[in-house]
Amino acid sequence: MESTENNVKSLNFIEAIIEEDLKQKKHEGKLHFRFPPEPNGFLHIGHAKSICLNFGLAEEYGGLCNLRFDDTNPTKEETKYVESIKEDIQWLGFQWNDKPYFASDYFDQLYAWAVQLIQEGKAYVDEQSQEEISKQRGVPTRPGLESPYRNRSVEENLALFEKMKVGEIPDGAMVLRAKINMASPNMHMRDPILYRVLHAEHHRTGKKWNIYPMYDFAHGQSDYIEGITHSLCTLEFEIHRPLYDWFLDQIADGPKPRQIEFARLNLNYTVMSKRKLLELVNKNLVSGWDDPRMPTISGLRRRGYTPESIRNFADRIGIAKRDNVIDFGLLEFSVREHLNEIAPRVFGVLDPVKLVITNYPEGKVEEIELINNPERPEDGSRKVPFSKEIFIERNDFMEDPPKKFFRLAPGREVRLKGAYIVECTDFKKDEHGNITEIYCTYDPETRSGSNSEKKVKGTLHWVSEAHAVDAEVRLYDRLFLEEDPAGHEDYKELLNPDSLKIVQHCKLEPSLKEARVGDKFQFQRLGYFCVDPDSTPEYPVFNRTVPLRDSWAKK
């Protein structure tokens, strides 16, 4: 929802529909939404948009929102997916109405309605193969062909449907179809399949059923049973709406839910097809559903995204009627914006090189007081040890720098953040020409906060060698090299070989020894990082959530 300059609420088109329904006192002024995932994979950022929409509208208007699992395909569904979906919704900050619901809760009622349709001459058992049925449906510009079984008697259809139910019919041998209109320009109205034979054990109902309803037959009726007022779904279901309404017209004797379609979330540089995501997992192209490069909610959580940043992102992109592609950078901006507010600032050196302050007293250790977060003064400060030998980033030193290089070089001065100004006097190389040590002198009168008027252009972060915490840092980047990998013939060819770089033996300030899994920080000058579940007290592991700036903006 947006605001105008006069702070007048600007409604998206769904809110406008809802407000009009409330004005007309439809559904007695009550609002009931639902989020209906299929438990056949982990949720991704596109689902997060739908979660924020449905649960958000319930919060905004004082309505209810159900969590209902559309578990009509037992061959692909697992309890682990159910649990992960529940965890993701609660992590985002939402709570469903009452209890989790399942389409399988209504299998008996759906079966009874199917029998009712047969009895009314509106459904029949078809013994053709799926290929034959598809071929007979034809194309939208000319009528399809009626099944040779379309005009079976009610009695014969009931008897065959009962055989399907009790397990006497093998998989694929028969289906139950609605008798609607084989000449309809809408292909979904050309005698759609209601039930198929499937001898598969269901994760909730076990071996009770040998037939399972199709999604289109279960979805609207489940909405009706639960008293849903507004059934919000993405645009690909717009063409299904006449069928949704037709089913409800056959069985409803009260207020019916209204299906409203909105544009799904499409992000560049990623894929959000469950099939493709599952392929990435099964082929070990990523480490799992929660790999921080995946667009799954669990992957984003592990990478260090916050629920607030995802909800802010959903608000920022809004609700549209037409599909469009959102820049991945906007999602990264949303998390960067929130982490800037909440993340403590710390020192971490990812590619360390030793710097020795030659005139600093041997054995002396000072406690440098540093502000934890300038955005949140209430977070206070911490003390970081400073000593004669410290680590700085290797790329903060150049032997022969260009003119506008304002970091450390022979004869140049920089400030060590929070501490002193130092001047490089010498350095040492190994036999391969790599810098192994840098030598500097410091000016004891230039400690930060002193009255020294001496100014330098460069400021470096650092970590005391004697107090450094050894750690692993995982640098994550976008999983794909091109904006539209899903549009490529083989999207896997576009995987970014540099989407993960593991850096061993980074040096972190000692306060990070106490960091817990999920804790988030800004490594000053480097980006935002969080503690990975692989972390141990002996060897912490940090994931880079996002750099401080969008490194892809100029690509």
C-alpha positions in Angstrom: 0.0 0.0 0.0 1.2 3.5 -0.9 0.6 6.9 0.5 0.1 10.2 -1.4 1.6 13.5 -0.3 -1.6 14.2 1.7 -1.2 10.8 3.4 -4.3 9.5 1.7 -4.3 5.7 1.2 -3.6 4.7 -2.3 -5.1 1.3 -3.0 -3.8 -1.5 -5.2 -6.4 -3.1 -7.3 -7.0 -6.0 -4.9 -7.5 -3.6 -2.0 -9.9 -1.6 -4.1 -12.0 -4.8 -4.8 -11.9 -5.7 -1.1 -13.0 -2.2 0.0 -15.9 -2.2 -2.5 -16.9 -5.7 -1.2 -16.9 -4.3 2.3 -19.0 -1.3 1.2 -21.5 -3.7 -0.4 -21.5 -5.8 2.8 -20.6 -9.0 0.9 -19.9 -12.0 3.1 -21.4 -10.0 6.0 -18.4 -7.8 6.0 -16.0 -10.7 6.9 -12.8 -11.3 5.1 -11.1 -14.7 4.8 -7.9 -15.4 2.8 -5.7 -18.4 2.4 -2.2 -19.3 1.3 -2.3 -22.6 -0.5 1.1 -24.1 -1.2 1.7 -27.6 -2.6 4.0 -29.5 -0.2 6.3 -30.7 -3.0 9.3 -28.4 -2.5 10.6 -25.5 -0.4 9.1 -22.0 -0.7 10.9 -19.3 -2.7 10.9 -15.5 -2.8 7.9 -15.6 -5.2 5.9 -17.5 -2.5 7.0 -14.9 0.0 5.2 -12.2 -2.1 2.0 -14.3 -2.0 2.5 -14.9 1.8 2.9 -11.2 2.4 -0.1 -10.4 0.3 -2.6 -12.9 1.8 -1.5 -12.7 5.4 -0.9 -8.9 5.1 -4.4 -8.3 3.9 -5.8 -10.3 6.7 -3.8 -8.1 9.2 -4.7 -4.9 7.4 -8.5 -5.6 7.4 -8.8 -7.6 10.5 -9.6 -10.8 8.6 -8.4 -14.3 8.8 -5.8 -16.2 6.7 -5.6 -20.0 6.4 -2.6 -22.0 5.6 -3.9 -24.9 3.4 -1.7 -27.5 1.8 -3.0 -28.6 -1.6 -1.7 -32.1 -1.1 -3.4 -33.9 -4.0 -0.3 -35.5 -5.6 1.2 -38.0 -3.1 4.0 -39.0 -5.5 5.7 -35.6 -5.0 4.7 -34.6 -1.5 6.6 -35.1 1.7 6.1 -34.1 5.3 9.5 -32.4 5.3 8.1 -29.9 2.9 5.1 -29.3 5.1 7.3 -28.5 8.1 9.6 -26.3 6.1 6.7 -24.2 4.7 5.3 -23.7 8.2 8.8 -22.6 9.4 9.1 -20.1 6.6 5.7 -18.5 7.2 6.4 -18.1 10.9 9.9 -16.8 10.2 8.4 -14.1 8.0 6.3 -13.0 10.9 2.9 -14.4 10.1 0.6 -16.8 11.9 -2.2 -18.7 10.2 -5.7 -19.0 11.4 -6.6 -21.9 13.7 -4.5 -24.8 12.4 -2.9 -25.8 9.2 -5.5 -27.2 6.8 -5.0 -29.8 4.0 -6.9 -30.5 0.9 -6.7 -34.1 2.0 -9.0 -33.1 4.9 -11.7 -32.9 2.3 -11.1 -36.0 0.2 -14.4 -37.6 1.4 -16.4 -34.5 0.6 -14.7 -34.1 -2.8 -15.5 -37.7 -3.6 -19.1 -37.1 -2.6 -19.3 -34.1 -4.9 -17.8 -36.1 -7.7 -20.5 -38.7 -7.3 -23.1 -35.9 -7.3 -21.8 -34.7 -10.6 -22.0 -38.2 -12.1 -25.6 -38.5 -10.8 -26.5 -35.2 -12.4 -25.0 -36.3 -15.7 -22.2 -33.8 -15.4 -19.2 -36.2 -15.2 -18.2 -39.5 -16.8 -15.5 -42.1 -16.6 -13.2 -42.1 -19.6 -11.0 -45.1 -20.5 -8.9 -43.3 -23.1 -5.2 -42.7 -22.5 -3.9 -39.3 -21.6 -2.5 -38.9 -25.1 -5.8 -39.6 -26.7 -7.7 -37.2 -24.4 -5.1 -34.4 -25.1 -5.4 -35.0 -28.8 -9.2 -34.9 -28.8 -9.2 -31.6 -27.0 -7.7 -30.0 -30.1 -6.8 -26.3 -30.3 -8.7 -23.2 -29.1 -9.6 -22.1 -32.6 -11.8 -25.1 -33.4 -13.9 -27.5 -31.4 -12.5 -30.6 -29.8 -13.8 -34.2 -30.3 -16.1 -35.8 -27.7 -14.9 -38.9 -26.0 -16.6 -42.1 -27.1 -17.4 -42.7 -23.4 -19.0 -39.3 -22.9 -22.6 -40.5 -23.0 -22.3 -43.5 -20.7 -25.2 -44.1 -18.4 -25.1 -42.7 -14.8 -25.2 -46.2 -13.5 -22.2 -47.4 -15.5 -20.2 -44.3 -14.5 -21.0 -44.8 -10.8 -20.0 -48.4 -11.0 -16.7 -47.7 -12.8 -15.9 -44.8 -10.4 -16.4 -47.1 -7.5 -14.0 -49.6 -9.0 -11.5 -46.8 -9.4 -11.9 -45.9 -5.8 -11.5 -49.4 -4.3 -8.4 -50.1 -6.3 -9.6 -52.5 -9.0 -8.4 -50.2 -11.9 -4.7 -49.9 -12.7 -2.9 -46.5 -12.9 -3.7 -44.6 -16.1 -6.5 -46.9 -17.2 -9.4 -44.6 -16.4 -10.1 -41.0 -15.3 -13.2 -39.2 -14.3 -14.0 -36.1 -16.4 -16.4 -33.3 -16.1 -18.9 -33.0 -18.9 -18.8 -29.3 -19.8 -18.2 -28.1 -23.4 -15.8 -29.6 -25.9 -16.3 -26.6 -28.2 -15.3 -24.0 -25.6 -12.4 -21.7 -26.7 -11.1 -22.1 -23.1 -9.2 -25.4 -23.2 -9.7 -25.9 -19.5 -13.5 -26.2 -20.0 -13.2 -29.0 -22.5 -14.2 -31.8 -20.2 -11.4 -31.5 -17.7 -10.1 -34.4 -15.7 -11.4 -34.5 -12.1 -9.9 -37.7 -10.8 -7.1 -40.0 -11.8 -6.2 -43.5 -10.6 -3.0 -43.4 -8.5 -2.0 -46.3 -6.3 0.3 -44.3 -4.1 0.6 -43.8 -0.3 -0.3 -40.4 0.8 1.7 -38.6 3.5 -1.4 -38.1 5.6 -4.2 -40.5 4.4 -1.9 -43.5 3.9 -3.3 -46.1 1.6 -7.0 -45.1 2.1 -7.3 -43.7 -1.5 -6.5 -45.2 -4.9 -7.9 -42.1 -6.7 -6.8 -38.5 -6.2 -8.5 -35.3 -7.3 -6.9 -32.9 -9.7 -5.7 -29.5 -8.4 -8.5 -27.7 -10.3 -11.2 -29.9 -8.7 -9.8 -29.6 -5.2 -8.8 -26.0 -5.0 -12.1 -24.0 -5.4 -14.0 -26.5 -3.3 -11.5 -26.3 -0.5 -11.8 -22.5 -0.6 -15.6 -23.0 -0.3 -15.4 -25.4 2.5 -13.2 -23.1 4.5 -15.3 -20.0 3.9 -12.6 -18.2 1.9 -13.9 -14.9 0.6 -11.1 -13.9 -1.7 -8.9 -16.5 -3.4 -5.8 -14.7 -4.6 -3.6 -16.5 -7.2 -1.1 -15.6 -9.8 -1.9 -14.7 -13.4 -1.4 -18.2 -14.9 -4.6 -19.2 -13.1 -6.7 -16.5 -14.8 -7.6 -18.9 -17.6 -8.7 -21.4 -14.9 -11.2 -19.0 -13.3 -14.2 -20.1 -15.5 -13.6 -23.7 -14.4 -13.1 -22.6 -10.8 -16.5 -20.8 -10.9 -18.2 -23.7 -12.8 -17.3 -26.2 -10.1 -18.6 -23.9 -7.4 -21.8 -23.3 -9.3 -22.5 -27.0 -9.2 -22.1 -27.5 -5.5 -22.4 -24.2 -3.6 -25.6 -23.2 -1.9 -24.2 -20.1 -0.2 -21.7 -17.3 -0.7 -18.8 -18.4 -3.0 -15.2 -17.3 -2.9 -14.0 -14.9 -5.6 -10.8 -15.7 -7.5 -8.6 -12.7 -8.2 -5.3 -12.9 -10.2 -2.2 -10.8 -9.7 1.2 -10.8 -11.3 3.7 -13.3 -10.0 7.2 -12.2 -8.9 9.8 -12.6 -11.6 13.4 -11.9 -10.6 16.3 -11.6 -13.0 19.4 -13.7 -12.6 17.5 -16.5 -11.0 15.0 -19.3 -11.7 11.9 -20.0 -9.6 10.5 -23.0 -11.2 10.2 -25.8 -8.6 11.3 -28.3 -11.2 14.4 -26.4 -12.0 15.2 -25.7 -8.3 14.7 -29.4 -7.6 17.1 -30.3 -10.4 19.8 -28.0 -9.0 19.5 -29.8 -5.7 19.3 -33.3 -7.1 22.3 -32.8 -9.4 24.3 -31.3 -6.6 24.8 -28.0 -8.4 24.0 -26.4 -5.1 24.4 -27.8 -1.6 20.6 -28.1 -0.9 17.3 -26.3 -0.8 18.8 -23.9 1.8 22.0 -23.1 -0.2 22.5 -19.3 0.2 22.5 -18.9 -3.6 19.0 -20.3 -3.9 16.0 -18.0 -4.1 14.3 -20.2 -1.5 13.2 -18.5 1.8 15.4 -21.0 3.7 18.3 -20.1 1.4 17.8 -16.4 1.9 17.5 -16.9 5.7 20.7 -18.8 5.8 22.4 -16.2 3.7 21.5 -13.5 6.3 18.4 -11.9 4.8 15.9 -10.7 7.4 12.1 -11.2 7.4 11.7 -7.4 7.6 13.8 -6.9 4.5 11.7 -9.5 2.5 8.4 -7.9 3.7 9.7 -4.5 2.8 10.7 -5.8 -0.6 7.2 -7.2 -1.2 5.7 -3.8 -0.2 8.2 -2.0 -2.5 7.3 -4.0 -5.6 3.6 -3.8 -5.0 0.8 -5.7 -6.6 0.3 -5.5 -10.3 -2.1 -7.0 -12.9 0.7 -7.6 -15.5 3.8 -9.7 -15.3 7.1 -7.9 -15.2 10.6 -8.6 -14.2 12.1 -7.2 -11.0 15.8 -6.4 -10.7 17.5 -8.7 -8.2 19.3 -5.6 -7.1 16.1 -4.2 -5.6 15.9 -7.3 -3.3 19.5 -6.8 -2.3 18.8 -3.1 -1.7 16.0 -4.0 0.7 18.2 -6.3 2.8 21.1 -3.9 2.7 18.8 -1.1 3.9 17.5 -3.1 6.9 20.9 -4.5 7.8 22.4 -1.0 7.8 19.9 -0.2 10.5 20.4 -3.2 12.7 23.8 -4.8 12.1 26.7 -4.1 14.5 29.9 -2.9 12.8 32.9 -5.1 13.3 36.4 -5.6 11.9 37.1 -8.6 9.6 40.1 -9.0 7.3 39.4 -11.5 4.5 42.8 -11.5 2.8 45.3 -10.7 5.6 48.8 -9.4 5.4 50.8 -8.5 8.5 51.5 -4.9 9.3 54.2 -4.3 11.9 54.3 -0.9 13.7 58.0 -0.7 14.3 58.0 2.1 16.9 55.0 0.8 18.9 56.0 -0.5 22.3 56.7 -4.2 22.5 54.0 -6.1 24.4 51.7 -3.1 24.7 47.9 -3.7 24.1 45.4 -0.9 24.0 41.7 -1.1 24.1 40.2 0.9 21.3 36.6 1.9 21.9 34.4 1.7 18.8 30.7 2.5 18.2 28.7 -0.7 17.5 26.2 1.0 15.1 26.1 4.7 14.3 22.4 4.1 13.2 21.5 2.9 16.7 23.3 4.8 19.4 21.5 2.7 22.0 23.6 -0.2 20.9 26.6 1.4 22.6 30.2 0.6 22.0 32.8 -2.2 22.3 36.5 -2.4 23.0 38.8 -3.9 20.4 42.5 -4.7 21.2 45.2 -2.9 19.3 48.9 -4.0 19.3 52.2 -3.8 17.5 51.4 -6.4 14.9 48.1 -6.3 13.1 46.4 -7.6 9.9 45.1 -5.4 7.1 43.6 -6.3 3.8 46.2 -7.2 1.2 44.5 -5.0 -1.4 44.8 -2.0 1.0 48.6 -1.9 0.1 50.2 -1.3 -3.2 53.9 -1.2 -3.9 53.5 1.2 -6.8 50.1 2.8 -6.6 48.3 5.0 -9.1 47.7 8.6 -8.3 44.2 8.2 -6.8 45.0 5.3 -4.6 44.4 6.6 -1.1 45.3 3.5 0.9 48.7 2.4 2.1 51.9 2.6 0.0 55.6 3.3 0.6 55.9 6.8 2.1 52.2 7.2 2.4 50.0 7.7 5.5 46.6 6.2 6.4 44.5 6.1 9.5 43.9 2.8 11.2 40.2 3.1 12.0 39.6 4.1 15.6 43.4 4.1 16.3 46.4 6.0 14.9 47.8 7.4 11.7 50.6 5.2 10.4 53.2 5.8 7.6 54.7 2.9 5.5 58.4 2.8 5.8 59.2 -0.6 4.2 57.8 -4.0 3.2 59.0 -7.5 2.6 58.4 -10.0 -0.2 58.8 -13.7 -0.5 60.6 -15.5 -3.4 57.4 -15.3 -5.5 57.1 -11.5 -5.2 54.2 -11.6 -2.8 54.1 -9.1 0.0 54.5 -10.9 3.4 55.0 -8.0 5.8 54.5 -4.3 5.8 56.4 -2.0 8.1 55.1 1.3 9.4 55.6 3.9 12.1 52.8 5.5 14.0 52.3 9.0 15.5 51.2 8.5 19.1 49.5 12.0 19.0 47.1 11.0 16.3 44.8 8.5 18.1 41.2 8.9 17.1 39.4 11.3 19.4 42.6 13.2 20.3 43.2 16.9 19.5 45.5 16.1 16.6 44.7 18.2 13.5 46.6 15.9 11.2 44.4 14.6 8.4 44.8 11.7 5.9 42.5 10.6 3.0 42.6 6.9 3.7 41.1 4.9 6.6 41.7 1.1 6.9 40.1 -1.6 9.1 42.4 -4.0 10.9 42.7 -6.8 13.4 45.3 -7.4 16.1 47.3 -10.5 15.2 47.6 -11.7 18.8 43.8 -11.5 19.3 42.5 -12.5 15.9 39.8 -15.1 15.5 40.5 -17.5 12.7 37.5 -18.1 10.5 36.1 -19.2 7.2 34.1 -16.7 5.0 31.9 -17.8 2.2 31.5 -15.1 -0.5 28.2 -15.7 -2.3 27.2 -14.0 -5.6 24.3 -14.4 -8.0 23.8 -18.0 -9.2 23.4 -17.2 -12.9 25.4 -15.0 -15.3 22.5 -13.8 -17.4 19.3 -12.0 -16.6 16.9 -14.6 -18.0 18.4 -18.1 -17.4 15.0 -19.7 -17.5 14.6 -18.5 -21.1 17.8 -20.3 -22.2 17.7 -23.7 -23.8 19.7 -25.2 -20.9 19.6 -22.8 -18.0 22.4 -24.8 -16.2 24.9 -23.6 -18.8 24.5 -20.1 -17.4 25.5 -21.0 -13.8 28.0 -18.5 -12.4 31.3 -20.3 -11.6 32.1 -17.6 -9.1 28.8 -17.7 -7.3 30.6 -19.2 -4.3 34.2 -18.5 -3.1 35.4 -20.0 0.1 38.0 -18.0 1.9 39.9 -19.9 4.6 41.8 -18.4 7.6 40.3 -14.9 7.6 41.1 -12.8 10.6 38.2 -11.4 12.7 38.1 -9.2 15.8 37.8 -11.2 19.1 34.2 -10.2 19.8 33.1 -12.4 17.0 34.2 -15.5 18.9 30.9 -15.3 20.8 28.7 -14.8 17.7 25.9 -17.3 17.4 24.3 -18.9 14.3 22.2 -16.4 12.5 23.8 -13.3 14.0 24.4 -10.5 11.5 27.2 -8.0 11.2 28.6 -5.4 8.9 32.3 -6.1 8.3 33.4 -2.6 7.9 34.3 -1.7 4.3 33.4 -5.2 3.1 29.7 -5.9 3.4 27.1 -7.6 5.5 27.8 -11.1 6.9 26.0 -13.7 9.1 27.0 -16.7 11.0 26.3 -20.0 9.1 24.9 -23.1 10.7 28.2 -24.9 9.8 30.0 -22.6 12.3 31.7 -24.0 15.4 33.2 -22.2 18.4 36.6 -23.5 17.3 36.2 -22.3 13.7 33.4 -19.8 12.9 31.9 -19.7 9.5 30.4 -16.6 8.0 28.3 -16.0 4.9 28.4 -12.7 3.0 24.8 -11.6 2.7 25.4 -8.7 0.4 28.3 -6.3 -0.4 28.0 -2.7 0.8 27.1 -1.7 -2.7 25.5 -3.3 -5.7 28.6 -4.8 -7.5 26.4 -5.7 -10.5 25.1 -2.3 -11.2 27.8 -1.5 -13.8 27.8 -4.9 -15.4 
